[in-house]
Amino acid sequence: MGNTETTTTHIEIDGHDFVLPSSTDVADLMTRIEAAARSEPTFVDLATGDSLTSVLITAHSRVAVYLRRSTTDAPPPVDLRSALDWDL
């Protein structure tokens, strides 16, 4: 009855999972990681919610970007008319 589906973007780097805010430009982040992997070890900054994380990327870093969908049951709407007693 009121299922809500949400999607979160995750990036896993060398076994560490980071949840990315919906405002993240994932294509730009992937481009920066690819460039870092082709160069000398380089830090790449990730905005992860309310914090900033810097990850050292090397040619041997293992990176996966994936979407996770979750469905939650939204509570049924409350009919306040039945809960109020207006007997005067």
HELIX and SHEET records of a PDB file:
HELIX    1   1 VAL A   26  ARG A   38  1                                  13    
HELIX    2   2 LEU A   80  ALA A   83  1                                   4    
SHEET    1   A 3 HIS A  16  LEU A  20  0                                        
SHEET    2   A 3 ASN A   3  ILE A  13 -1                                        
SHEET    3   A 3 VAL A  63  ASP A  73 -1                                        
SHEET    1   B 2 THR A  42  THR A  48  0                                        
SHEET    2   B 2 SER A  51  ILE A  57 -1                                        
END                                                                             
